[in-house]
Amino acid sequence: MNIINYQKVVKDADARIEVLEENSGRFFSARGGMMPQFFDEDDYDIDDMFDPDEDGPFFGRGGAGGPSMTRDEAEESRFFVVTLNEDGNVRRTYMERISSVDAAEAGTMADAVLASGKDAGFMGEFRYSVDEEDGIRRVTFLDCGRVLESFRDFLKASILMSLLGLLIVFAVICYFAGRIVKPVAESYEKQKRFITDAGHEIKTPLAIIKANIDLMDMELDKKRVDKGELRENLGDINDQVDRLTGLTNDLVYLSRMEEAENTLVMTEVPLSDIVAETAESFIPLAEERGKAIGTDIEPMISVQGSTKELEKLLSIIIENAVKYSIPPRQIPLGELEDGMPAPPVINVALRREGKDAVIEVRNETESELTNEQLSHVFERFYRMDSSRNSQTGGHGIGLSMASAIVKAHGGHISARTTNGHDFIVTAEIPVS
């Protein structure tokens, strides 16, 4: 913009100088007492120089198709003219239209222009043009101070605004780049962690299978084979194969649920009944482990979804709560009549909040939970125990599958704790 602006300043100044040079006799006639001193009166016809009836615009050498300006614009122009003869001496100066420069300064400026060898350019605040005819050179200087000042002000303002704009854009890019890159970085870290964790989950069963095969091979080398021990080894191998099969099935299921093109067949399903029936089905397992299941289910809540997937969602969350809740607490005699251990309770609740059906499963934990741990519970193979103790079974991808199911239903799932020792999973699913 500043280059274009500067070019326009130069173009306008050159056009005005051209018009002044071409019409100087008409602008400043002897009849008006302002005959230009750089003309010889004998060389010009006064009638050609001034037409009192001329009120139209003044044109340059190109005529009506070239530069032009009105009489008012001509009167506003501040300029001076220096004519020099063939030997370079100042012949005449016209200073009537300028007060900031005297004749001596005008001559010095003209000499400097001729010494530069240029026909046009800037000297300070003045734009000059050199015109030569019959050995007489005429240098016209046009005062462009106000125009150049305006140009410089715009230049400074534009540079300042550009720098400010660049800083703003830089800040915006940094802000959004961080937000854009962060998911990519997190995805990359999850991918690395997934490969490591998956390798760990697969490596353990394979190591057990390999060890049992080696033992069976050693038994076969003996003269007498212990069939009971062989059956035990085969049983271990079968258990580990089942474990690997279950892991593979879970991974395939999780991948299918997370596919962008995956579309479940959605129908109106009674979520209240599904939650109640699923919770009831886990009562025997909970009692076997000395635990209890309590329910608080609001009736007549329905959602648009898949019955099979919602049942799996409830099974994953409740099973996870049963596995990782605290063990029964021994109660001293006197607190309870029978002196039996007090079973920890897994609470399963369903309620409607606005346009969502909210499923909430709560259980108490032995170890203290942190916000850092809770932020990773829905990642594949993540377990809160850093030692990755697998005594409770599973592969650490149950909650990942639960998250995928909820998202497939257009809902949201989260985990939180209120005191560091309660683990609360909340799934919100839009009601039908």
C-alpha positions in Angstrom: 0.0 0.0 0.0 2.8 2.4 0.8 4.6 1.7 -2.5 1.3 2.3 -4.4 0.8 5.5 -2.3 4.3 6.8 -3.0 3.9 6.1 -6.7 0.7 8.1 -6.6 2.4 11.0 -4.9 5.1 11.0 -7.6 2.6 10.6 -10.4 0.4 13.4 -9.2 3.4 15.7 -8.6 4.7 15.1 -12.1 1.3 15.6 -13.6 0.9 19.0 -11.8 4.4 20.1 -12.9 3.5 19.2 -16.5 0.3 21.3 -16.3 2.1 24.2 -14.7 4.9 24.1 -17.4 2.3 23.9 -20.2 0.0 26.6 -18.9 2.3 29.0 -17.0 1.5 31.9 -19.4 -2.3 31.4 -18.9 -2.1 31.1 -15.2 0.0 34.2 -14.6 -0.8 36.8 -17.3 0.6 40.3 -17.6 -2.9 41.6 -17.4 -3.2 40.2 -13.9 0.2 41.7 -12.9 1.8 38.3 -12.5 3.7 37.8 -15.7 6.2 35.0 -15.2 9.8 36.3 -15.1 11.2 33.3 -16.9 9.4 34.3 -20.2 10.6 36.9 -22.6 7.6 39.1 -23.2 8.6 39.6 -26.8 8.5 35.9 -27.5 4.9 35.4 -26.4 1.6 36.8 -27.6 -0.4 38.0 -24.7 -3.6 37.0 -26.4 -2.3 33.4 -26.6 -1.2 33.4 -23.0 -4.4 34.6 -21.4 -8.0 34.1 -22.4 -10.3 36.0 -19.9 -13.2 33.8 -20.9 -11.3 30.6 -20.1 -12.9 29.0 -17.1 -12.4 25.3 -17.9 -9.6 23.0 -16.7 -6.0 23.4 -17.7 -4.3 20.5 -19.5 -0.8 19.3 -19.9 1.1 18.4 -23.1 -1.1 15.4 -23.7 -4.1 17.7 -24.2 -7.6 16.7 -23.0 -6.5 13.1 -22.6 -3.6 13.9 -20.3 -3.1 15.6 -16.9 -5.3 18.5 -16.0 -6.3 20.7 -13.0 -8.7 23.4 -12.2 -7.8 27.1 -11.8 -8.2 26.7 -8.0 -5.8 23.9 -7.9 -3.3 25.9 -9.9 -3.7 28.8 -7.5 -3.0 26.5 -4.5 0.2 25.1 -6.0 3.4 26.3 -4.4 6.3 26.3 -6.8 9.2 28.2 -8.3 11.0 28.1 -11.6 14.7 28.6 -12.4 15.9 29.1 -16.0 19.5 28.6 -16.9 21.4 29.4 -20.1 23.7 27.0 -22.0 26.7 27.7 -19.8 24.7 26.8 -16.7 24.3 30.3 -15.3 21.0 31.3 -13.7 19.1 33.4 -16.2 15.9 34.1 -14.3 14.0 32.8 -11.3 10.2 33.0 -10.7 9.6 33.1 -7.0 6.1 34.6 -6.8 4.4 31.4 -5.8 6.7 30.4 -3.0 7.9 32.2 0.2 9.9 29.5 1.9 12.8 29.7 -0.6 14.7 32.8 -1.8 16.4 33.3 -5.2 19.8 32.3 -4.0 18.6 29.0 -2.6 16.6 28.4 -5.8 19.8 28.9 -7.9 21.7 26.5 -5.6 19.0 23.9 -5.9 18.9 24.2 -9.7 22.7 23.8 -9.9 22.4 20.7 -7.7 19.7 19.2 -10.0 21.7 19.8 -13.1 24.8 18.2 -11.5 22.8 15.1 -10.7 22.0 14.5 -14.3 18.4 13.5 -13.6 15.4 14.9 -15.4 13.0 14.4 -12.4 13.2 13.5 -8.8 12.9 14.8 -5.2 15.1 17.4 -3.5 14.0 17.6 0.0 10.3 18.4 0.1 10.3 19.6 -3.6 9.6 17.5 -6.7 11.6 18.9 -9.7 11.4 18.5 -13.4 14.0 19.6 -16.0 12.8 20.9 -19.4 15.2 22.0 -22.1 14.5 23.9 -25.3 16.9 25.7 -27.6 19.7 25.3 -25.1 17.7 26.9 -22.4 17.0 24.7 -19.4 14.1 25.3 -17.1 13.9 23.6 -13.7 10.4 23.6 -12.1 10.3 22.9 -8.4 6.9 21.9 -6.9 6.4 22.0 -3.1 5.1 18.6 -2.0 5.6 19.1 1.7 2.1 18.5 2.8 1.6 15.5 0.5 4.9 14.0 1.7 4.0 14.6 5.3 0.7 12.9 4.8 2.5 10.0 3.1 5.0 9.7 6.0 2.2 9.8 8.6 0.4 7.0 6.7 3.6 5.1 6.4 4.3 5.3 10.1 0.7 4.4 11.0 0.6 1.5 8.5 3.9 0.1 9.8 2.7 0.4 13.4 -0.6 -1.2 12.6 1.2 -4.0 10.6 3.5 -4.7 13.5 0.6 -4.7 15.9 -1.4 -6.9 13.5 1.5 -9.3 13.2 1.8 -9.5 17.0 -1.9 -10.2 17.3 -1.8 -12.8 14.5 1.3 -14.4 16.1 -0.5 -14.6 19.5 -3.6 -16.0 17.8 -1.6 -18.6 15.9 0.3 -19.6 19.0 -2.9 -20.0 20.9 -4.7 -22.0 18.3 -1.6 -23.9 17.2 -1.3 -25.1 20.8 -4.9 -26.2 20.8 -4.5 -27.8 17.4 -1.2 -29.5 18.1 -2.2 -30.7 21.6 -4.6 -33.4 20.4 -2.1 -34.6 17.9 0.6 -34.8 20.5 -1.8 -36.5 22.9 -2.8 -38.9 20.2 0.8 -39.7 19.5 1.5 -40.3 23.2 -1.6 -42.5 23.4 -0.5 -44.5 20.4 3.0 -45.1 21.9 1.4 -46.1 25.2 -1.1 -48.3 23.5 1.7 -50.2 21.7 3.6 -50.7 24.9 0.6 -51.7 26.9 -0.8 -54.0 24.2 2.6 -55.6 24.0 2.6 -56.2 27.7 -0.9 -57.7 27.8 -0.1 -60.1 25.0 3.4 -60.9 26.2 2.3 -62.2 29.5 -0.1 -65.0 28.2 2.5 -65.9 25.5 5.2 -66.3 28.2 2.9 -68.6 30.2 2.0 -70.6 27.2 5.7 -71.0 26.2 6.6 -72.1 29.8 3.8 -74.7 29.9 4.8 -76.0 26.5 8.4 -76.4 27.7 7.2 -78.3 30.8 5.1 -80.6 28.6 8.1 -81.2 26.4 10.2 -82.1 29.4 7.5 -84.5 30.6 7.3 -86.2 27.2 11.0 -86.8 27.4 10.6 -88.8 30.6 9.9 -92.5 30.4 6.8 -92.1 32.5 4.4 -89.2 31.7 2.4 -87.6 34.5 -1.0 -87.2 32.8 -2.3 -85.1 35.6 0.5 -82.5 35.3 0.1 -82.5 31.5 -3.6 -81.8 31.9 -2.8 -79.0 34.3 -0.4 -77.5 31.8 -2.9 -77.8 29.0 -5.5 -76.1 31.3 -3.1 -73.2 31.8 -2.5 -72.9 28.1 -6.2 -73.0 27.4 -6.8 -70.2 30.0 -4.2 -68.0 28.4 -5.6 -68.7 24.9 -9.0 -67.7 26.2 -7.4 -64.5 27.7 -5.8 -63.6 24.4 -9.1 -64.4 22.5 -11.0 -62.1 24.9 -8.4 -59.4 24.5 -8.6 -59.7 20.7 -12.4 -59.6 20.7 -12.4 -56.5 23.0 -10.0 -54.7 20.7 -12.0 -55.5 17.6 -15.2 -54.4 19.4 -13.5 -51.1 20.6 -12.2 -50.4 17.1 -15.6 -51.0 15.5 -17.3 -48.7 18.0 -14.7 -45.9 17.4 -15.0 -46.0 13.6 -16.3 -42.7 12.3 -18.6 -44.5 9.8 -19.9 -46.8 12.5 -23.7 -46.4 12.8 -25.7 -48.3 15.4 -29.3 -49.2 14.7 -31.1 -46.8 17.1 -34.5 -47.6 18.5 -36.4 -46.3 21.5 -35.3 -48.5 24.4 -36.4 -48.5 28.1 -33.2 -47.5 29.8 -34.7 -47.8 33.3 -35.4 -51.5 32.7 -32.0 -52.1 31.2 -30.2 -50.5 34.2 -32.4 -52.4 36.7 -31.9 -55.8 35.0 -28.2 -55.4 34.5 -27.6 -54.3 38.1 -29.7 -57.2 39.4 -27.6 -59.7 37.3 -24.5 -58.6 39.1 -25.9 -59.2 42.6 -24.7 -62.8 42.8 -21.1 -61.8 41.7 -21.1 -59.0 44.3 -22.3 -61.2 47.1 -19.7 -63.9 46.2 -17.1 -61.2 46.8 -18.7 -60.0 50.0 -20.1 -56.8 48.4 -23.6 -55.4 47.8 -25.3 -53.5 45.0 -27.7 -50.7 45.8 -29.9 -49.1 43.2 -31.7 -45.8 42.8 -33.4 -45.9 39.4 -35.9 -43.4 38.1 -38.6 -45.3 36.2 -40.0 -44.7 32.7 -36.8 -43.2 31.2 -36.2 -44.1 27.5 -33.5 -43.3 25.1 -32.7 -43.7 21.4 -30.1 -46.4 21.3 -29.0 -50.0 20.9 -30.2 -52.4 23.7 -27.2 -54.7 23.2 -24.7 -51.9 23.5 -26.4 -50.2 26.4 -26.4 -53.5 28.3 -22.7 -53.9 27.6 -22.1 -50.3 28.8 -23.9 -51.1 32.1 -22.1 -54.4 32.5 -18.7 -52.8 32.0 -19.2 -50.0 34.5 -20.8 -52.2 37.2 -18.3 -55.0 36.8 -15.5 -52.5 37.0 -17.0 -51.2 40.3 -17.4 -54.7 41.7 -13.8 -55.6 40.9 -12.1 -52.5 42.2 -14.2 -51.6 45.2 -12.8 -52.0 48.7 -13.0 -55.5 50.3 -15.5 -56.2 53.1 -14.6 -54.5 56.3 -14.3 -56.6 59.5 -16.8 -55.3 62.1 -15.9 -56.0 65.8 -18.5 -57.9 67.7 -21.0 -55.6 69.3 -21.4 -53.3 66.3 -23.5 -55.9 64.4 -25.5 -58.6 66.0 -24.0 -61.4 63.9 -20.5 -59.9 63.9 -20.2 -60.4 60.1 -18.1 -58.2 57.9 -19.9 -55.1 56.6 -20.2 -55.4 52.8 -19.1 -52.3 50.7 -22.0 -51.1 48.6 -21.8 -50.3 44.9 -24.4 -47.7 44.1 -26.1 -47.7 40.7 -28.3 -44.7 39.9 -30.3 -43.5 37.0 -32.0 -40.1 36.8 -33.1 -37.6 34.2 -31.5 -34.2 34.1 -32.9 -31.9 31.4 -32.5 -33.6 28.1 -30.1 -36.3 29.3 -30.5 -39.6 31.1 -27.7 -39.8 33.7 -26.3 -43.1 34.7 -24.1 -43.0 37.8 -22.1 -45.9 39.3 -20.2 -45.3 42.5 -17.8 -47.5 44.5 -15.3 -47.0 47.3 -11.6 -47.6 46.6 -8.7 -48.6 48.8 -6.0 -46.4 47.3 -6.4 -42.6 47.0 -7.4 -41.3 43.6 -5.8 -38.3 42.0 -7.1 -36.0 39.2 -4.2 -37.1 37.0 -5.3 -40.8 37.3 -8.9 -39.9 36.6 -7.9 -38.0 33.4 -6.6 -41.3 32.0 -9.1 -43.9 33.1 -10.8 -44.0 29.7 -7.6 -44.7 27.8 -6.8 -48.2 26.5 -5.0 -50.5 28.9 -4.8 -47.8 31.6 -4.8 -49.0 35.1 -4.6 -47.0 38.2 -2.1 -49.3 39.8 1.3 -48.6 38.3 2.4 -52.2 38.8 -0.3 -53.3 36.4 -1.5 -56.0 38.8 -3.8 -58.2 36.8 -5.2 -60.2 39.8 -8.6 -58.7 39.2 -8.6 -59.9 35.6 -9.5 -57.9 32.5 -7.2 -56.0 30.2 -7.7 -52.4 31.2 -9.8 -51.5 28.1 -13.3 -51.9 29.7 -13.8 -48.2 30.3 -12.4 -47.4 26.9 -15.2 -49.5 25.4 -17.7 -47.8 27.7 -16.6 -44.4 26.5 -16.9 -45.5 22.8 -20.4 -46.8 23.4 -21.5 -43.6 25.1 -20.0 -41.5 22.3 -21.7 -43.7 19.7 -25.0 -42.7 21.4 -24.2 -39.0 21.2 -23.5 -38.8 25.0 -20.6 -38.0 27.3 -18.9 -40.0 30.0 -16.7 -38.8 32.8 -15.0 -40.0 36.1 -14.6 -38.1 39.3 -14.0 -38.4 43.0 -15.4 -36.3 45.9 -13.0 -37.3 48.7 -10.2 -39.2 46.9 -11.6 -42.6 47.9 -14.8 -42.8 45.9 -14.8 -43.6 42.2 -17.8 -42.2 40.4 -18.4 -42.9 36.7 -21.2 -40.8 35.1 -22.6 -41.4 31.6 -25.0 -38.9 30.1 -27.1 -40.1 27.1 -29.7 -37.9 25.3 -33.3 -39.0 26.1 -35.6 -39.9 23.2 
